[in-house]
């Protein structure tokens, strides 16, 4: 991974407060004739298993690829609580111990911007079956549409924390459906063919505690020293606590589906 951020430091918060994508995304996949039932899928940068479990609920046979052992432990605990049987490999996405041409699909949720993308694309080409899919998804909250987010950002900046795009999301300013435009050229040059791309707007509801928990897991907060982080969270909680709950926060996800030509 590039631009390293240690999400293992916040594995408990990550497991508890990172939000799932709305179920409508799988209806959007089905409309595009993309099904996961009975398919072998690897989820890169699996974290605490959020998307692994979503794929398992769709009937996929899922392998989670995750470099932080504490996040794998959190994922397994949640899997057991929900009755899922998901295999995890403690590994970076750039080198995966799986056989050639063994996967129907590879997914990456909120993760592609942390990878050495050229190395990962080599693994993608090695692992995907013919007509297999690479599905890259990112999701963000939309601060310009939320007074709560704007208030939160103001507090974070007051404590000297730089709010910046995660990982490679800041490499270029130009965007295409939420993704850096250079990614599309990289995917094409690797031999993958773009099959579909779209964005979707949705709202998520949070208590003040849940919103503060989510803030702890964001990339620009994970490496802040604990004492300063606790002061930031206490200030956010103090300023937001008078607001009526739940807090409704606008979000947006972006999806790119690429196919390995036959």
ROSETI-278306 format. One line per field, with one value per residue: residue number from 1; residue in three letters; x, y, z of N, C-alpha, C in turn. Coordinates in nm, 2 decimals. Layout:
N
nr (NUM  ...)
rest (ALA  ...)
n_x (X  ...)
n_y (Y  ...)
n_z (Z  ...)
ca_x (X  ...)
ca_y (Y  ...)
ca_z (Z  ...)
c_x (X  ...)
c_y (Y  ...)
c_z (Z  ...)
// end
This chain:
262
nr (1  2  3  4  5  6  7  8  9  10  11  12  13  14  15  16  17  18  19  20  21  22  23  24  25  26  27  28  29  30  31  32  33  34  35  36  37  38  39  40  41  42  43  44  45  46  47  48  49  50  51  52  53  54  55  56  57  58  59  60  61  62  63  64  65  66  67  68  69  70  71  72  73  74  75  76  77  78  79  80  81  82  83  84  85  86  87  88  89  90  91  92  93  94  95  96  97  98  99  100  101  102  103  104  105  106  107  108  109  110  111  112  113  114  115  116  117  118  119  120  121  122  123  124  125  126  127  128  129  130  131  132  133  134  135  136  137  138  139  140  141  142  143  144  145  146  147  148  149  150  151  152  153  154  155  156  157  158  159  160  161  162  163  164  165  166  167  168  169  170  171  172  173  174  175  176  177  178  179  180  181  182  183  184  185  186  187  188  189  190  191  192  193  194  195  196  197  198  199  200  201  202  203  204  205  206  207  208  209  210  211  212  213  214  215  216  217  218  219  220  221  222  223  224  225  226  227  228  229  230  231  232  233  234  235  236  237  238  239  240  241  242  243  244  245  246  247  248  249  250  251  252  253  254  255  256  257  258  259  260  261  262)
rest (UNK  UNK  UNK  UNK  UNK  UNK  UNK  UNK  UNK  UNK  UNK  UNK  UNK  UNK  UNK  UNK  UNK  UNK  UNK  UNK  UNK  UNK  UNK  UNK  UNK  UNK  UNK  UNK  UNK  UNK  UNK  UNK  UNK  UNK  UNK  UNK  UNK  UNK  UNK  UNK  UNK  UNK  UNK  UNK  UNK  UNK  UNK  UNK  UNK  UNK  UNK  UNK  UNK  UNK  UNK  UNK  UNK  UNK  UNK  UNK  UNK  UNK  UNK  UNK  UNK  UNK  UNK  UNK  UNK  UNK  UNK  UNK  UNK  UNK  UNK  UNK  UNK  UNK  UNK  UNK  UNK  UNK  UNK  UNK  UNK  UNK  UNK  UNK  UNK  UNK  UNK  UNK  UNK  UNK  UNK  UNK  UNK  UNK  UNK  UNK  UNK  UNK  UNK  UNK  UNK  UNK  UNK  UNK  UNK  UNK  UNK  UNK  UNK  UNK  UNK  UNK  UNK  UNK  UNK  UNK  UNK  UNK  UNK  UNK  UNK  UNK  UNK  UNK  UNK  UNK  UNK  UNK  UNK  UNK  UNK  UNK  UNK  UNK  UNK  UNK  UNK  UNK  UNK  UNK  UNK  UNK  UNK  UNK  UNK  UNK  UNK  UNK  UNK  UNK  UNK  UNK  UNK  UNK  UNK  UNK  UNK  UNK  UNK  UNK  UNK  UNK  UNK  UNK  UNK  UNK  UNK  UNK  UNK  UNK  UNK  UNK  UNK  UNK  UNK  UNK  UNK  UNK  UNK  UNK  UNK  UNK  UNK  UNK  UNK  UNK  UNK  UNK  UNK  UNK  UNK  UNK  UNK  UNK  UNK  UNK  UNK  UNK  UNK  UNK  UNK  UNK  UNK  UNK  UNK  UNK  UNK  UNK  UNK  UNK  UNK  UNK  UNK  UNK  UNK  UNK  UNK  UNK  UNK  UNK  UNK  UNK  UNK  UNK  UNK  UNK  UNK  UNK  UNK  UNK  UNK  UNK  UNK  UNK  UNK  UNK  UNK  UNK  UNK  UNK  UNK  UNK  UNK  UNK  UNK  UNK  UNK  UNK  UNK  UNK  UNK  UNK  UNK  UNK  UNK  UNK  UNK  UNK)
n_x (0.08  0.04  0.11  0.09  -0.15  -0.23  -0.48  -0.52  -0.48  -0.72  -0.90  -1.12  -1.30  -1.33  -1.46  -1.70  -1.81  -1.78  -1.97  -2.21  -2.27  -2.57  -2.84  -2.94  -2.73  -2.68  -2.91  -2.87  -2.64  -2.76  -2.93  -2.75  -2.68  -2.51  -2.42  -2.37  -2.41  -2.29  -2.04  -1.69  -1.52  -1.28  -1.22  -1.04  -0.83  -1.00  -1.06  -1.26  -1.43  -1.67  -1.78  -1.73  -1.91  -2.15  -2.13  -2.13  -2.39  -2.52  -2.47  -2.21  -1.89  -1.65  -1.33  -1.14  -0.90  -0.65  -0.42  -0.39  -0.38  -0.53  -0.77  -0.86  -0.91  -1.12  -1.31  -1.36  -1.48  -1.72  -1.82  -1.87  -2.07  -2.27  -2.31  -2.16  -1.93  -1.64  -1.34  -1.02  -0.72  -0.41  -0.26  -0.11  -0.26  -0.11  0.03  -0.09  -0.18  -0.32  -0.45  -0.38  -0.62  -0.85  -1.06  -1.39  -1.46  -1.32  -1.32  -1.30  -1.35  -1.35  -1.08  -0.90  -0.74  -0.54  -0.35  -0.06  -0.10  -0.03  0.10  -0.11  -0.29  -0.15  -0.18  -0.46  -0.50  -0.38  -0.53  -0.80  -1.06  -1.13  -1.35  -1.40  -1.46  -1.34  -1.43  -1.45  -1.51  -1.60  -1.69  -1.82  -1.89  -2.07  -1.95  -2.01  -2.29  -2.38  -2.44  -2.36  -2.13  -1.97  -1.94  -1.80  -1.56  -1.46  -1.39  -1.20  -1.00  -0.93  -0.78  -0.55  -0.53  -0.48  -0.71  -0.74  -0.76  -0.79  -0.51  -0.42  -0.63  -0.59  -0.40  -0.46  -0.67  -0.89  -1.20  -1.39  -1.70  -1.66  -1.41  -1.05  -0.94  -0.72  -0.72  -0.89  -0.75  -0.53  -0.66  -0.75  -0.51  -0.41  -0.54  -0.80  -1.15  -1.38  -1.69  -1.92  -2.02  -2.10  -2.27  -2.42  -2.65  -2.72  -2.86  -2.74  -2.81  -2.71  -2.64  -2.50  -2.29  -2.23  -2.15  -1.92  -1.77  -1.73  -1.57  -1.34  -1.23  -1.15  -0.91  -0.75  -0.75  -0.66  -0.39  -0.34  -0.22  -0.32  -0.41  -0.46  -0.65  -0.86  -0.94  -1.03  -1.25  -1.41  -1.47  -1.62  -1.83  -1.94  -2.02  -2.21  -2.40  -2.64  -2.80  -3.09  -3.14  -3.19  -2.88  -2.88  -2.68  -2.56  -2.45  -2.24  -2.18  -1.94  -1.90  -1.71  -1.70  -1.51  -1.41  -1.24  -1.13  -1.23)
n_y (-0.12  0.23  0.56  0.52  0.44  0.35  0.16  -0.04  0.06  0.16  -0.05  -0.15  0.06  0.09  -0.15  -0.12  0.13  0.19  0.23  0.04  -0.02  0.09  -0.14  -0.12  -0.11  -0.37  -0.43  -0.25  -0.37  -0.61  -0.51  -0.47  -0.71  -0.84  -1.08  -1.23  -1.47  -1.79  -1.73  -1.70  -1.48  -1.22  -0.98  -0.69  -0.53  -0.57  -0.49  -0.46  -0.65  -0.56  -0.54  -0.80  -0.95  -0.85  -0.94  -1.22  -1.25  -1.23  -1.47  -1.53  -1.69  -1.60  -1.44  -1.26  -1.01  -0.87  -0.66  -0.59  -0.75  -0.72  -0.61  -0.82  -1.00  -0.86  -0.87  -1.15  -1.20  -1.05  -1.18  -1.44  -1.37  -1.31  -1.54  -1.60  -1.77  -1.69  -1.67  -1.54  -1.38  -1.29  -1.04  -0.82  -0.64  -0.64  -0.88  -1.19  -1.49  -1.69  -1.91  -1.89  -1.75  -1.80  -1.67  -1.53  -1.27  -0.96  -0.74  -0.40  -0.20  0.13  0.13  0.12  0.35  0.32  0.14  0.01  0.06  -0.04  -0.28  -0.42  -0.44  -0.62  -0.85  -0.87  -0.93  -1.17  -1.33  -1.32  -1.50  -1.56  -1.31  -1.24  -1.00  -0.68  -0.48  -0.17  0.04  0.34  0.53  0.82  1.08  1.38  1.68  1.94  1.95  1.93  2.07  1.96  1.81  2.02  2.17  1.99  1.96  2.22  2.22  2.01  2.12  2.34  2.22  2.17  1.96  1.83  1.82  1.61  1.45  1.10  0.88  0.80  0.95  1.21  1.26  1.37  1.64  1.62  1.45  1.17  1.05  1.05  0.92  0.95  1.07  0.96  0.69  0.55  0.54  0.39  0.15  0.08  0.06  -0.17  -0.37  -0.43  -0.39  -0.13  -0.18  -0.07  0.22  0.43  0.67  0.72  0.88  0.91  0.91  0.88  0.79  0.90  0.87  1.12  1.00  0.79  0.93  1.06  0.83  0.74  0.95  0.90  0.69  0.78  0.85  1.08  1.11  0.88  0.86  1.06  1.17  1.01  1.17  1.42  1.35  1.26  1.50  1.64  1.48  1.51  1.78  1.79  1.63  1.77  2.01  1.92  1.78  1.92  1.91  1.77  1.42  1.15  1.24  1.34  1.26  1.35  1.12  0.96  0.71  0.57  0.37  0.15  -0.09  -0.34  -0.55  -0.86  -0.93  -1.20)
n_z (0.00  -0.06  0.07  0.36  0.61  0.94  1.00  1.17  1.42  1.50  1.51  1.67  1.67  1.40  1.33  1.46  1.38  1.11  0.82  0.64  0.28  0.12  0.05  -0.20  -0.39  -0.47  -0.62  -0.82  -0.93  -1.02  -1.22  -1.42  -1.50  -1.32  -1.10  -0.78  -0.65  -0.58  -0.68  -0.68  -0.49  -0.42  -0.17  -0.16  0.07  0.30  0.55  0.84  0.74  0.63  0.36  0.27  0.42  0.32  0.05  0.10  0.20  -0.04  -0.15  -0.24  -0.24  -0.04  0.00  0.21  0.18  0.37  0.53  0.80  1.10  1.33  1.23  1.08  1.29  1.42  1.21  1.19  1.44  1.41  1.19  1.30  1.49  1.32  1.18  0.95  0.72  0.64  0.46  0.54  0.43  0.55  0.43  0.19  -0.08  -0.31  -0.34  -0.34  -0.20  -0.38  -0.63  -0.98  -1.21  -1.05  -0.96  -0.98  -0.94  -0.82  -0.56  -0.43  -0.18  -0.07  -0.08  -0.30  -0.34  -0.16  -0.26  -0.42  -0.73  -0.99  -0.92  -0.80  -1.01  -1.17  -1.02  -1.02  -1.29  -1.30  -1.13  -1.20  -1.37  -1.72  -1.85  -1.59  -1.32  -1.21  -0.94  -0.83  -0.57  -0.41  -0.12  0.02  0.27  0.21  0.26  0.19  0.17  0.43  0.74  0.98  0.91  0.82  1.05  1.21  1.06  1.09  1.36  1.37  1.22  1.38  1.57  1.44  1.26  0.94  0.69  0.43  0.10  0.09  0.07  -0.26  -0.37  -0.37  -0.57  -0.83  -0.94  -1.11  -1.17  -1.24  -1.23  -0.96  -0.92  -0.95  -1.26  -1.39  -1.31  -1.48  -1.72  -1.64  -1.58  -1.83  -1.98  -1.85  -1.97  -1.89  -1.95  -1.94  -1.80  -1.67  -1.50  -1.23  -1.00  -0.68  -0.47  -0.12  0.21  0.54  0.88  1.20  1.54  1.77  1.91  1.73  1.50  1.59  1.65  1.38  1.29  1.42  1.27  1.03  0.77  0.80  1.07  1.20  1.26  1.44  1.75  2.06  2.28  2.17  1.98  2.15  2.27  2.04  1.97  2.19  2.18  1.94  2.01  2.22  2.10  1.91  2.06  2.15  1.92  1.76  1.74  1.50  1.34  1.01  0.74  0.43  0.18  -0.07  -0.31  -0.54  -0.83  -1.03  -1.28  -1.42  -1.68  -1.74  -2.05  -2.27)
ca_x (0.00  0.11  0.06  0.04  -0.23  -0.25  -0.62  -0.52  -0.49  -0.86  -0.98  -1.25  -1.39  -1.36  -1.56  -1.83  -1.87  -1.78  -2.11  -2.23  -2.34  -2.71  -2.86  -2.97  -2.62  -2.69  -3.01  -2.80  -2.56  -2.84  -2.98  -2.64  -2.65  -2.39  -2.47  -2.26  -2.44  -2.21  -1.92  -1.57  -1.49  -1.19  -1.23  -0.91  -0.84  -1.13  -1.09  -1.34  -1.52  -1.80  -1.82  -1.72  -2.04  -2.25  -2.12  -2.17  -2.53  -2.56  -2.44  -2.08  -1.79  -1.57  -1.20  -1.10  -0.75  -0.63  -0.28  -0.39  -0.43  -0.63  -0.89  -0.91  -0.97  -1.25  -1.39  -1.40  -1.57  -1.84  -1.87  -1.93  -2.19  -2.38  -2.33  -2.10  -1.81  -1.56  -1.19  -0.93  -0.58  -0.34  -0.18  -0.13  -0.33  -0.01  0.08  -0.20  -0.16  -0.44  -0.41  -0.41  -0.75  -0.93  -1.17  -1.49  -1.47  -1.24  -1.38  -1.22  -1.44  -1.28  -0.94  -0.81  -0.65  -0.42  -0.27  0.04  -0.21  0.02  0.12  -0.24  -0.35  -0.09  -0.24  -0.59  -0.50  -0.34  -0.63  -0.94  -1.10  -1.18  -1.48  -1.41  -1.48  -1.29  -1.53  -1.39  -1.62  -1.56  -1.80  -1.78  -2.00  -2.06  -1.95  -2.07  -2.43  -2.41  -2.40  -2.29  -2.00  -1.90  -1.91  -1.70  -1.44  -1.41  -1.33  -1.08  -0.90  -0.89  -0.68  -0.43  -0.53  -0.50  -0.81  -0.70  -0.81  -0.73  -0.42  -0.41  -0.74  -0.54  -0.30  -0.51  -0.80  -1.00  -1.27  -1.49  -1.79  -1.60  -1.28  -0.95  -0.95  -0.60  -0.74  -0.95  -0.64  -0.45  -0.74  -0.75  -0.37  -0.38  -0.61  -0.93  -1.25  -1.48  -1.82  -2.02  -1.97  -2.21  -2.27  -2.55  -2.66  -2.80  -2.85  -2.72  -2.85  -2.61  -2.64  -2.38  -2.18  -2.19  -2.08  -1.79  -1.70  -1.69  -1.46  -1.21  -1.18  -1.11  -0.77  -0.67  -0.76  -0.61  -0.25  -0.33  -0.19  -0.45  -0.46  -0.52  -0.77  -0.97  -0.98  -1.11  -1.38  -1.49  -1.52  -1.72  -1.95  -2.00  -2.09  -2.32  -2.50  -2.77  -2.88  -3.18  -3.10  -3.06  -2.82  -2.89  -2.56  -2.56  -2.33  -2.24  -2.08  -1.90  -1.88  -1.66  -1.70  -1.42  -1.41  -1.12  -1.18  -1.20)
ca_y (0.00  0.36  0.66  0.43  0.48  0.23  0.14  -0.13  0.13  0.19  -0.17  -0.17  0.17  0.06  -0.26  -0.07  0.25  0.20  0.20  -0.05  0.05  0.06  -0.27  -0.09  -0.13  -0.50  -0.42  -0.19  -0.47  -0.71  -0.45  -0.47  -0.86  -0.88  -1.16  -1.28  -1.60  -1.90  -1.68  -1.69  -1.33  -1.17  -0.84  -0.64  -0.43  -0.61  -0.42  -0.55  -0.75  -0.51  -0.58  -0.94  -1.00  -0.81  -1.03  -1.35  -1.25  -1.24  -1.60  -1.55  -1.75  -1.48  -1.44  -1.12  -0.98  -0.76  -0.66  -0.56  -0.87  -0.68  -0.59  -0.96  -1.05  -0.79  -0.92  -1.28  -1.19  -1.01  -1.29  -1.54  -1.32  -1.30  -1.67  -1.62  -1.84  -1.61  -1.69  -1.42  -1.40  -1.18  -1.01  -0.70  -0.67  -0.65  -1.01  -1.26  -1.64  -1.76  -1.97  -1.82  -1.77  -1.87  -1.58  -1.47  -1.12  -0.90  -0.61  -0.31  -0.10  0.23  0.08  0.12  0.46  0.29  0.04  0.03  0.02  -0.12  -0.41  -0.48  -0.47  -0.74  -0.96  -0.88  -1.00  -1.31  -1.40  -1.33  -1.59  -1.48  -1.24  -1.20  -0.86  -0.60  -0.39  -0.07  0.12  0.43  0.60  0.94  1.17  1.50  1.78  2.07  1.94  1.90  2.16  1.88  1.79  2.15  2.21  1.89  2.00  2.34  2.18  1.93  2.21  2.42  2.14  2.16  1.84  1.86  1.73  1.59  1.33  0.98  0.82  0.85  1.03  1.35  1.27  1.46  1.70  1.59  1.34  1.11  0.97  1.04  0.86  1.02  1.04  0.87  0.55  0.49  0.52  0.28  0.02  0.05  0.01  -0.30  -0.47  -0.44  -0.31  -0.07  -0.23  0.01  0.32  0.51  0.72  0.71  0.96  0.85  0.97  0.79  0.85  0.88  0.94  1.19  0.90  0.71  1.02  1.08  0.71  0.74  1.04  0.83  0.59  0.85  0.84  1.19  1.11  0.76  0.88  1.17  1.11  0.98  1.27  1.53  1.29  1.26  1.64  1.67  1.41  1.57  1.91  1.76  1.57  1.88  2.11  1.85  1.71  1.99  1.89  1.66  1.30  1.12  1.33  1.29  1.30  1.30  1.03  0.92  0.61  0.56  0.23  0.12  -0.23  -0.36  -0.69  -0.92  -0.98  -1.34)
ca_z (0.00  -0.06  0.17  0.47  0.73  1.02  1.04  1.28  1.55  1.53  1.46  1.74  1.62  1.26  1.32  1.52  1.33  0.97  0.77  0.52  0.17  0.11  -0.02  -0.34  -0.48  -0.53  -0.72  -0.93  -1.00  -1.09  -1.34  -1.51  -1.51  -1.24  -0.99  -0.70  -0.60  -0.63  -0.74  -0.60  -0.49  -0.32  -0.14  -0.13  0.18  0.35  0.68  0.94  0.67  0.60  0.22  0.27  0.47  0.22  -0.06  0.15  0.20  -0.18  -0.19  -0.29  -0.16  -0.02  0.06  0.24  0.18  0.47  0.59  0.94  1.16  1.42  1.16  1.05  1.42  1.43  1.11  1.23  1.55  1.36  1.10  1.39  1.54  1.21  1.12  0.82  0.72  0.54  0.47  0.53  0.41  0.61  0.31  0.12  -0.21  -0.41  -0.35  -0.28  -0.21  -0.44  -0.76  -1.11  -1.27  -0.95  -0.91  -1.07  -0.92  -0.72  -0.52  -0.35  -0.12  0.00  -0.06  -0.42  -0.33  -0.07  -0.31  -0.54  -0.83  -1.09  -0.87  -0.78  -1.14  -1.22  -0.94  -1.07  -1.42  -1.28  -1.05  -1.26  -1.48  -1.83  -1.82  -1.45  -1.29  -1.10  -0.90  -0.75  -0.50  -0.30  -0.06  0.10  0.30  0.13  0.36  0.15  0.19  0.57  0.84  1.08  0.86  0.81  1.19  1.24  0.99  1.15  1.49  1.35  1.17  1.49  1.64  1.36  1.18  0.80  0.62  0.29  0.04  0.14  -0.02  -0.39  -0.41  -0.39  -0.68  -0.93  -0.90  -1.20  -1.13  -1.33  -1.15  -0.82  -0.92  -1.02  -1.40  -1.43  -1.28  -1.59  -1.81  -1.58  -1.60  -1.98  -2.02  -1.80  -2.05  -1.85  -2.02  -1.85  -1.83  -1.62  -1.39  -1.18  -0.87  -0.61  -0.35  -0.02  0.34  0.65  1.00  1.30  1.67  1.79  1.94  1.61  1.41  1.65  1.62  1.25  1.28  1.47  1.18  0.90  0.75  0.86  1.22  1.26  1.31  1.54  1.88  2.13  2.37  2.09  1.92  2.25  2.28  1.92  1.97  2.30  2.13  1.85  2.09  2.30  2.01  1.84  2.15  2.15  1.80  1.76  1.67  1.44  1.24  0.87  0.67  0.28  0.14  -0.21  -0.35  -0.68  -0.87  -1.16  -1.30  -1.53  -1.71  -1.80  -2.17  -2.30)
c_x (0.09  0.04  0.00  -0.04  -0.26  -0.39  -0.63  -0.53  -0.63  -0.95  -1.11  -1.35  -1.43  -1.47  -1.70  -1.89  -1.86  -1.91  -2.10  -2.29  -2.48  -2.74  -2.90  -2.86  -2.63  -2.80  -2.95  -2.71  -2.65  -2.90  -2.88  -2.60  -2.53  -2.45  -2.35  -2.29  -2.36  -2.08  -1.81  -1.52  -1.38  -1.21  -1.10  -0.92  -0.97  -1.16  -1.16  -1.44  -1.66  -1.86  -1.82  -1.86  -2.15  -2.25  -2.16  -2.32  -2.59  -2.53  -2.31  -1.99  -1.67  -1.44  -1.17  -0.95  -0.73  -0.50  -0.28  -0.45  -0.54  -0.77  -0.95  -0.97  -1.11  -1.35  -1.45  -1.50  -1.71  -1.91  -1.94  -2.06  -2.31  -2.39  -2.27  -1.97  -1.73  -1.41  -1.12  -0.79  -0.51  -0.23  -0.21  -0.20  -0.23  0.05  -0.01  -0.17  -0.29  -0.39  -0.45  -0.55  -0.85  -1.05  -1.26  -1.50  -1.37  -1.30  -1.28  -1.31  -1.35  -1.13  -0.85  -0.71  -0.54  -0.32  -0.16  -0.04  -0.15  0.05  -0.01  -0.30  -0.28  -0.15  -0.39  -0.59  -0.46  -0.45  -0.77  -0.95  -1.13  -1.32  -1.50  -1.41  -1.39  -1.39  -1.47  -1.50  -1.55  -1.69  -1.75  -1.91  -1.97  -2.07  -2.02  -2.23  -2.48  -2.36  -2.32  -2.15  -1.91  -1.85  -1.79  -1.57  -1.38  -1.34  -1.20  -0.97  -0.84  -0.78  -0.56  -0.42  -0.56  -0.60  -0.78  -0.75  -0.73  -0.64  -0.41  -0.52  -0.70  -0.44  -0.34  -0.64  -0.92  -1.06  -1.37  -1.58  -1.73  -1.46  -1.18  -0.94  -0.83  -0.63  -0.80  -0.85  -0.56  -0.53  -0.73  -0.62  -0.34  -0.45  -0.75  -1.03  -1.35  -1.62  -1.94  -1.96  -2.09  -2.19  -2.41  -2.55  -2.75  -2.77  -2.83  -2.76  -2.75  -2.66  -2.51  -2.26  -2.14  -2.11  -1.94  -1.71  -1.65  -1.57  -1.33  -1.15  -1.13  -0.96  -0.69  -0.68  -0.68  -0.47  -0.23  -0.31  -0.31  -0.50  -0.52  -0.65  -0.89  -1.03  -1.07  -1.25  -1.47  -1.55  -1.64  -1.85  -2.02  -2.08  -2.22  -2.43  -2.63  -2.86  -2.97  -3.12  -3.21  -3.01  -2.83  -2.77  -2.57  -2.43  -2.35  -2.14  -2.06  -1.87  -1.82  -1.65  -1.62  -1.42  -1.28  -1.17  -1.14  -1.11)
c_y (0.13  0.45  0.59  0.50  0.35  0.22  0.04  -0.07  0.16  0.07  -0.18  -0.06  0.14  -0.05  -0.21  0.04  0.27  0.15  0.11  0.03  0.01  -0.06  -0.24  -0.11  -0.27  -0.51  -0.35  -0.28  -0.57  -0.64  -0.45  -0.62  -0.90  -0.95  -1.22  -1.42  -1.71  -1.86  -1.68  -1.54  -1.31  -1.03  -0.79  -0.53  -0.44  -0.54  -0.51  -0.63  -0.69  -0.55  -0.73  -1.00  -0.97  -0.90  -1.17  -1.36  -1.26  -1.38  -1.63  -1.63  -1.65  -1.50  -1.29  -1.11  -0.86  -0.77  -0.63  -0.68  -0.83  -0.66  -0.73  -1.02  -0.99  -0.85  -1.06  -1.28  -1.15  -1.11  -1.40  -1.50  -1.32  -1.44  -1.68  -1.70  -1.78  -1.64  -1.56  -1.46  -1.27  -1.14  -0.87  -0.74  -0.69  -0.79  -1.11  -1.41  -1.71  -1.80  -1.88  -1.86  -1.84  -1.79  -1.53  -1.32  -1.08  -0.76  -0.53  -0.20  0.00  0.19  0.10  0.24  0.44  0.20  0.10  -0.03  -0.07  -0.27  -0.49  -0.52  -0.60  -0.86  -0.98  -0.96  -1.15  -1.39  -1.42  -1.43  -1.50  -1.44  -1.22  -1.05  -0.81  -0.49  -0.29  0.02  0.22  0.50  0.71  1.01  1.31  1.63  1.91  2.07  1.92  2.00  2.08  1.85  1.91  2.19  2.11  1.93  2.12  2.31  2.11  2.02  2.30  2.35  2.11  2.03  1.88  1.76  1.73  1.46  1.21  0.92  0.88  0.93  1.17  1.37  1.37  1.52  1.66  1.46  1.29  1.01  0.95  0.98  0.95  0.98  0.94  0.72  0.48  0.46  0.40  0.15  -0.02  -0.01  -0.13  -0.41  -0.49  -0.35  -0.26  -0.12  -0.14  0.11  0.40  0.57  0.71  0.79  0.90  0.92  0.86  0.87  0.81  0.94  1.03  1.10  0.83  0.80  1.04  0.95  0.70  0.83  0.98  0.74  0.65  0.86  0.96  1.20  0.99  0.78  1.00  1.11  1.11  1.09  1.39  1.48  1.30  1.40  1.68  1.61  1.47  1.70  1.89  1.72  1.69  1.98  2.05  1.80  1.79  1.96  1.77  1.54  1.23  1.24  1.27  1.35  1.25  1.23  1.01  0.81  0.61  0.42  0.23  -0.03  -0.26  -0.51  -0.74  -0.99  -1.13  -1.35)
c_z (0.00  0.04  0.29  0.58  0.81  1.07  1.15  1.42  1.59  1.49  1.53  1.69  1.48  1.24  1.37  1.44  1.18  0.91  0.65  0.40  0.17  0.02  -0.17  -0.43  -0.54  -0.64  -0.84  -1.01  -1.08  -1.22  -1.45  -1.53  -1.44  -1.11  -0.91  -0.64  -0.66  -0.69  -0.64  -0.61  -0.38  -0.30  -0.09  -0.03  0.25  0.48  0.78  0.87  0.63  0.46  0.20  0.31  0.38  0.10  -0.02  0.16  0.07  -0.23  -0.25  -0.19  -0.15  0.05  0.08  0.25  0.26  0.53  0.74  1.02  1.27  1.36  1.12  1.18  1.44  1.33  1.14  1.34  1.50  1.27  1.19  1.45  1.44  1.14  0.98  0.83  0.60  0.56  0.45  0.51  0.46  0.51  0.26  -0.02  -0.32  -0.43  -0.27  -0.31  -0.25  -0.58  -0.88  -1.15  -1.18  -0.91  -1.02  -1.06  -0.81  -0.69  -0.43  -0.30  -0.04  0.02  -0.18  -0.41  -0.23  -0.14  -0.40  -0.66  -0.94  -1.05  -0.85  -0.91  -1.20  -1.15  -0.99  -1.20  -1.40  -1.22  -1.12  -1.37  -1.60  -1.81  -1.67  -1.43  -1.18  -1.07  -0.80  -0.70  -0.41  -0.25  0.03  0.16  0.23  0.22  0.32  0.16  0.33  0.66  0.95  1.04  0.86  0.95  1.24  1.18  1.06  1.28  1.47  1.30  1.28  1.57  1.56  1.28  1.03  0.74  0.47  0.23  0.08  0.03  -0.15  -0.45  -0.43  -0.50  -0.79  -0.89  -0.99  -1.16  -1.24  -1.25  -1.01  -0.81  -0.99  -1.17  -1.45  -1.40  -1.41  -1.70  -1.77  -1.61  -1.74  -2.02  -1.96  -1.87  -2.00  -1.93  -1.93  -1.90  -1.79  -1.51  -1.36  -1.04  -0.81  -0.49  -0.25  0.11  0.44  0.78  1.11  1.43  1.68  1.82  1.82  1.51  1.46  1.63  1.48  1.22  1.32  1.37  1.04  0.89  0.81  1.01  1.28  1.32  1.41  1.68  1.97  2.21  2.29  2.03  2.02  2.27  2.16  1.93  2.08  2.26  2.04  1.92  2.16  2.22  1.94  1.93  2.16  2.03  1.82  1.68  1.61  1.35  1.10  0.79  0.52  0.25  -0.02  -0.23  -0.50  -0.71  -1.01  -1.17  -1.43  -1.55  -1.78  -1.93  -2.20  -2.41)
// end
